């Protein structure tokens, strides 16, 4: 996701520079609008990157709801141990 974030951020920077160098107000406005869109995409990429990090650190049972991947002491694991005995 960092590659995507870098891409959108660099596109935004280029459009801001193009807006500053624009010869007419219409062209400047077009580049400013593109810069805003690229900024939105960069924000989405950053958010997706952060969500991915959180999901990667979550315990597997909370992600897929599979009782085989619980941590010791979880209610599901205790119930399965007591049934096996």
Residue pairs with C-beta under 8 A, 6 or more apart in sequence:
1 45
1 48
1 49
1 52
2 49
4 45
4 48
4 49
5 42
5 45
5 46
5 49
8 38
8 39
8 41
8 42
8 45
9 38
9 42
11 34
11 38
11 41
12 35
12 38
12 39
12 42
15 31
15 32
15 34
15 35
15 38
16 31
16 32
16 35
18 31
19 28
19 31
19 32
19 35
22 28
22 31
55 63
59 69
59 70
59 71
60 66
60 69
61 67
61 69
61 70
61 71
61 74
61 76
67 76
67 77
67 80
70 76
70 77
71 77
